[in-house]
Amino acid sequence: MHPYSLSALNADRRSRDLAALGDRPEVDVLVIGGGVTGVGAALDAAARGLRVLLVERHDLAFGTSRWSSKLVHGGLRYLATGNVGIARESAVERGILMTRTAPHLVRAMPQLVPLLPSVGVFEKSLVRTGFFAGDLLRATARTPSSVLPRSRRVSADRAAEMAPAVRREGLRGGLLAYDGQLVDDSRLVVALARTAALRGATVLTRVGAYDVTGGSARLRDELTGEELTVRAKAVVNAAGVWAGQIDPEIRLKPSRGTHLVLSAEALGNPTAALTVPIPGETNRFVFALPAQLGRVYLGLTDEAVEGEIPDVPTAADFEIDFLLDTVNTALGTPLTRDDVLATYSGLRPLLDTGEGSTADLSRNHAVLRSANGVISVVGGKLTTYRKMAQDAVDLAVRESGLEAGPCLTADLPLVGSGPAPGAGPVPRDLPASLTLRYGAESAAVARAGELTPVAEGIDVTRAELAFAVSHEGALDTGDLLDRRTRIGLVPADRERALAAATEALARS
């Protein structure tokens, strides 16, 4: 089979893999959870030569991994709070993504702090010191300045050009720094899953894991209800905020981060992330982040969540007001609720230490082994998923006595990051948005279907939906509109694109 086909996830492959698993229900490593850490662990283990099975009860990137700010943070916030270790780890992992493993998905994003009257000498000095520290982090992580430019001050005219909605009265210029930005967090998860499949991992969505121990699990096909028991030499619980449902010994204190979805036109089509200090805070900001599909994501909050964990979290009214009130301190024309097209919220799987607010809890990750042998990886953040996965697989290999090679993921390019096997020549007239989202696979996507938009004013093509069905494991319209693309973030857009999604599935 051609290497390009080996990375393809689709309904036919799912059926074949389930049948093969029924004939041979033994694996080296069972990974539970199809978020960024889970697929990262599956890739890590498969690249070491192990027989790997990943199961996800819903879809790839169904949970927290699709609700992020789409930032690949360099760890500046953690340096400011004295956590040098996680700050440097974040900077290193950011550099790996931007220069080796996924440069087609992560790009430098300018972050602008406007120097308005509310930013006094003390606040300005704090920001400048922080940005300088960020430059040092970038340098120590060996990320070239050609990839992430150095921070600098810009004039008032340049600040207004990059963030046209900024208040002009009293504007003294801006402080500019750079961080990494994902074109889409879900696309990173899908690329990891397909690269794991290319390396031999079995990746099954709509398959739940029950009665989990360190050596076995009862799996249920959530589409048919059929069940089978698999035996594994190691079990990695990467279920995120649902990790406690797999291993009751895990105690988490989830934190909700909420974003508002705005039209980029409402903010003058900014080219930089408007970074606004939260009044009364010394190390927290609200970000207005330019995003694909002509959107700006405004976030984010940090609110403790009590009780049962919902599949899809929702924003609270006070969070919406807080974000609008904060960003309006830096705008010439205030935003109102009428400008909010949609909201989205994600839950951070923070380890419960028994004290402090969620904003104060460490973003360090933890790899824990329960009494029954299940290995759980919790905490952390999207940027450091690779290191989290490596630590989990290292422990799994060590505790189970598996014979495995070393970790290779720091230098393992994901699908789309380099020449795509079998992709053929890249057509000259591809939409820029297509290349932005698919990198070296753009030509293959273009051949999957028509390059016409799924609906007027939405720069997602019908070919992208077809490719998601044939190569990216999309099984229903929710997979297509809410995760393979982000059309579904705005309900009105979702409704307009629904017919195209339904047609793509029917054609498969």
N, C-alpha and C positions, 0 to 999 in steps of 0.2 A: 504494500500500500504506500502511496506517495506520502512523504512527510507532511505535506500541506493538509491531506485528508486526515491524518492522525490527530490533528488538533481540533477537528470539527466536532462540535457537540450538537446533537439534534435528537428528534424523537426516535428515529430508527436506531441510532447508536444506543440510546437509553434502553430500548427494548432488548437489544442484543446483549448489553452489559448486564442487565438484570437476569436474563436467561443464563448467561455464563456464570454469574455469581451463584445462582441456584445449583449449578453443577459442581462448582468448586467454591464453597463458602468459607474459605480460609484466606486471610490476608496477613501481611506483616503489620501494617498500621491502618487502623480505622480512624478517620478524622470526622468529627461531628460538627457541622456548621459551615455554611457556604459564604461567609463574609470574608473580608480581606485577610484576616489572620488564618482562617481555616484553609482557604485555597492556597495561601502562602505556605502553610505547613504541608499540604498535600504536594505542592511543587518541590519543596525542600526534600521531603522523604523520597519522592519518586526519583529525583535527581541523584540521590545516594544509592539508587539501585534496589529500592525496596518495593514490594507489592503493596500498593496503596489504594484504599477505597475512601472516598469522601461522600458523605450523605448530607443533604440539606432538606429540611422539612418543607420549605417553600421554594424560593428561587434564589439563584445567585444574587448576592448583594440585596437581599430582601430586607434586612434589618439595618443596624446602625451604619453599615458601610455605604449606604446610598444617601444618608442624611447629613453628611459632613459639610464643612465650608468649602470643600474641594481644594483645600490648601495642603501643601507639603511643607510643614513648618520647620524652620531651622532651629527651633528650641530657644529663641530669644527670651520668651516669657519665663522659662524655667531657669535661665541664667540669672534673671533679675531677682528670682526668689531664692537664689543660692544653690539650686540643684544643678551643679555643673555637669554631673554625670549624664543625666537625661538630656541636657542641652547639647552636649557634644554628640551623644548618640543620635539625636534628632538631626543634627547638621550632617553627620556622616551618612545617615540613611537617605537624607534628602539628596546628597551628592551622588549616591549610588543610583538612585532613580533617575536623576537628571542627566547623568553622563554615561551610564552603562546599561541599565536594565529597561528603562522606559522613557527615553528622551522624547519619544513621539507623543507621550501623554502628559508630560510635566514640563512646564515652561516658566521662565522668569516672569514674575508679576510685580510691577511697581506698586509700592505702598506709600501713599502720600499723607503726611500729617500737616494740615494747613496751619500756618502760624497766624492765628486769629487773636484778638484781644484776650480771650479766655485762656490762652496758652501764655502764661507768664514766663519770666526768666527761669524760675526753678523748674517748671514743667518742661520748658524747651531744653534745658540742660539735661534733664533725665532722659528725654527722647534721644537727644544727640549721643549721649553716653551709651544708651541701649543700642542704637544703630551702629556705633563704632564697635561695640562688643559683638554685634552680629557679623560685622566684617571680619573680626578676628576668628569667630566660629567658622565662617566660611573658609578662611585661609587654613585653619588647623585641620579642617575636614578635607582639604585639598580639592575644593571645588573651584575651578578657574573663574576669574572675574569676567571672562568672556561668556560664561554660562550664567553667573549671577553677578551683575555689576555692583560696584561699591556704592555705599550710601553717599549722599551729598545734599547740599541745600540748593533749592531752585528759586527762581524769581516769582513774584506774584503773578506775572503774566503767564509764566510756564505752569504754575500751579493751577491757574484758572483754565488753561488749555487742557490739562490732563483730567481735571475734575470740574467741568463747566458749571455744575450746580453749586459750587462752593460760594459762600458769602464773600462779596468783594469788599465790603466796608471794613476797614481795619486790617485787611489781609496783607501781611508783611512778607509773603513768600511761603515756602513749604520745605519740610524735611522729607527726603525721598530715600527709601530703602527698597530692597528687592527680596522676595521670597519665592518659593515654588508654588505653582498652581496647576492642579489637574484639570484637564479639559472636562473630565467627569470621573467621579470616584467609582461609579458602577462599571465604567469601561476598564478601569484598572483591575477590578475583581474578575471580570470576564476574561481579560487577557491572561491573568494568572491561572485561572481555571483551565483555559485552553492550552497554555504552556505545560501545565501539569499533565493534561491528557496526552500531549505530544510526547511527554516523557514516560508514558505508560500508566498513569494513574486512571482509575475509574472514578468518574465524577457523575453522581446521580442526584438530580433535584427531585422534589416531590417525594422524597423518601425520608420518613421519620425514624429516629432511633429511640428504643424503649428498653427498659430493664437493662440498663447499661452497667457493665462491670469492666474491670481492667483487662478482661480477656474475651468478652463477647457482648453482643447486643442483638435484640430482636428488632428487625427492620420491617417497616410496613410501607408498601407502595401506596401513597396517599391518593393516587388516582384510581386504583382498582381494589384496594383493601387487602391484597395478598401480602402474606408475611413469610419471612424466613429468618433463621438465626445464623449470624456469621460469627466466626471465631477469629480473634486477632491477637497477635503477640503483644501489641500495644494499642491503647485507645487514647486519642487526644480529643479532649473536650474544648472546642473553640466556638461555643455557642453564644459568646458575647453576654449580653444582659440576661440571656436565658440559661446561662451556664449552671445555675442552681437547680434547674429542672433536670439536668443530666446528672449532677452530683450534688446532693443535698448538703454536703459539707461546705460548699462554697457560699460565702456571705458577701453579697454585693450591696453597694449603695448607689443605685443609678442616678445619674444627673441628666436632666433634659437640656439640650441646646436647641434653640429655636431660631429659624431664619424667616425673613419675609422675602417674597419674590416680587420684584418690581420690574416695570418696563425700563430698559436702558434709556429710552427717550425721556422718561420723567426726570432723569439726572443728567440730561444733555449728552448721552452716549459717552461716558467716561472711559478713559484708557488706563487709568490707575485706580487702585483700590483706595477709596477715601477712608482714612483711618482717624477715628474721632475718639479722643480720650473720654472715658466715662467720668462725669463730674464726681469729685470726692474720692476717686481711685487713683493710685499711682502706677498701676501695672495692668490695667484692663482697658480695652478699647472696643468700640463697635466698628465693624467693617462693612463698607458698601462695595461688594466685589463684582466687577464685570464678569459676566458668564456667557456661555453659548446661548444660542436661540434668541439673542437680543434681550437678555435678562440681566438684572443685577440682584445678587443675593445680599440681603442686609441681615447681619447677625453679629454676635450671637449671645444667648443667655446661658445661665448656669443655675438650674433650679433642681432641688432634690425631688425625687419621685418616690412616693410611698405606695404600697399595695401591689396589686397584680400588674405584671408587665404587659402592656398592650402590644399587639403585633405592629400597629401603626400609631405612634404617638401623635398627639395634636397639641397645638400651641394654645396657651392660656391668653386671655384678653390682656392681662397686665404685662405679659411679655411683649405683645405687639405694641402697646403704648410705650413701654420702656425703650424699645428699639427706635421707634419714631421720635420720641422726645429727645433721645441722645443724638441721633444723627442730625436732627433739626437745629441743634446748636451750631452746626457748621454750614448750614445751607442758606442761600439767599432767599429762596422760596420754600417754605416748610412743606413737607410731605404730610398727607393725611391718610386716613384709612381708605379713602377712595382710590389712592394710588397703589394699594396692596392688591396684587393679582392673586396671590395665594400665600400660604405659609407651609413650612415643613419643620418637623422636629425629629431629633435623634436622641437616643439614650446612650450615655457613656457608661461602660461597664466598670465602674470604679470599685476597687476592693474596700470593703467596709472595715475601717480601723477602729470604729467605735467612738470616734470623736471628730469634731470639726465639721464645717459646712462642706458641701460638695466642691465648692470653689477652692477650698483649702486642701482637699485630698490629693495625694500624690498621683501624678499621671504615669508613674513607673508601672511597668507590667510585672506580673508574678506568674511563675509556673509552679503549680502545686500538685502533689501526688496524694490522692485520697487513700483511705484504709483499704478500699477494694481494688486499688491499682490504677484507677482512672487518672490520667494526667490532664489537668485543666490549665489553660492559659487565659488570664484575665487582666483587666486594666489596660494600660498603654494607650496608644493612639494610632491613627492611620499611618502616619509617617514612619513609625517604627515597626510596622507589621512584619517586615522581613526578619528583624532581629528577634521579635517575639516568636515567630515560627521556628527559627533556628534553635532558640533555647528550648522550646517544647520538644522538637524532634531530637535534640541532643539528649534530653532526659529520657525520652522514650527509648532511644537506642541503648543508653546506658543501663536503664533499669530492666529492660527485657532481654538484654544480651544479644540483640540483633547484630548481624554482620552487615555493616554499612560503610560506605565511603564518607569522605568529609563533606561538609556543607559547601555547595557550589553556587548558591543563589546570589551572592554579591557580584558575580560576573556573568550571570546567565540572562541574556536578553529575552524579553517577552515577545510573543508574537506581535508583529507590527513594528518592532523597533529596528529591524534591519531588512535586508532583501527577503521577500517572502517566497519560499519555495513554490514554484508553479504559478506564481502570481502573474508572470508575463510583464511586458512593457507597460509603463504607466502612461495612460492617455494624457494628452496635453490639456484637454478641456475639462478636467475634473473640477467640480465645485470646490472652492477653498475649504468650505466647512467639512467636506468629506475627508480631505487630506488631514485636516486638523484632528479629526476623531479616529482615523484608522491608520495613519502613517503609511508604512510600506505595503499594507494590505489594501490600499485604496483601489488599485486596479482590479483586484479580485472582487471587491465589493461592487465596483461599477459594472462588472460583468454579471452580477447576480440578478439584476433587474433594471427597471427604467430609472433614469436619473432625473425624473420629474418629482417635484415636491409632493409630499403626502397631502398637503393642503396649502392653500394660498397663504403666503406670509410665514410659512414654517420651513426652515432650510434643512429639513430631513427628507431624504429621497426615498422613493419606493424600493430602490435597490438596497438601502440600508436595512429595511424591514425584512426583505427577502434573505439577506445575508445573516441576519439575526436568527432566522428560523433554520437555515441550512448549516450554519457554522457556530452559532453562539448559544444554542440550547434554549431558545425562546419557545415556549409551549402554548402560550395564550396571549391575549391582547394586553393583559397587565404586564407580562414580561416585556413585550415590545414597547409599550408606551411609557411605562413607569420605571424601567431599569435599563434596557438596551438603548433606549433614547430617553430624554427627560421631558418629552412633550407633555406627559401626564401631570407635571407639576402644576400646570395651569388648567383647571377644569374645562374652560372654554376651548382651549387648544386640543385637549384630549378628545372632546366630543367631535371636533372637526376632523381629527385624524383617525377616528375609530374605524371608519369604513375601509381605509387603506390597510390598517392592521388586520382587520378581518379577512380582507382579500389575500394578504400575504400568507396567512395561515392556511386558507383554503387552497391556494396554489401549491403548497408544499405536499 
